[in-house]
Amino acid sequence: MAKPFRKLIENLPPERKERIRIKTGVLKNEMARHELRLALQLTQEELANTLNMKQTAISRFEHQSDIFISTLRKILSTMGADLKIIAHFSDGDIVISQFNDFHQDKLCRVQKV
């Protein structure tokens, strides 16, 4: 017989419950590109029209795991967001800025967060 999920969680050791709580928080803050578009109540067609692209291009971007940063920045900007690239290290995070100067062979400026 199936048990309610809440009952299963109640019987876990406290350290396991804490790991689950932390992972849940992380997952709530992560969103795929298509989920973000849906959360903003935009259709692929609307986003494509704003970007002067075809709807099929938006669909392709949403299903690719590897796209150009400039393309991602353009899509996010259209949605009203800024792209921030963060390198996560065990002793802290580094925000990598000036990434749009990549093609000009400039070094990326970093700052401690």
PyMOL commands that set and color helices and strands:
alter all, ss='L'
color gray80, all
select helices_A, chain A and resi 5-10+14-29+33-39+44-50+55-63+69-78+99-104
alter helices_A, ss='H'
color red, helices_A
select strands_A, chain A and resi 85-89+92-97+109-112
alter strands_A, ss='S'
color yellow, strands_A
deselect
rebuild
show_as cartoon
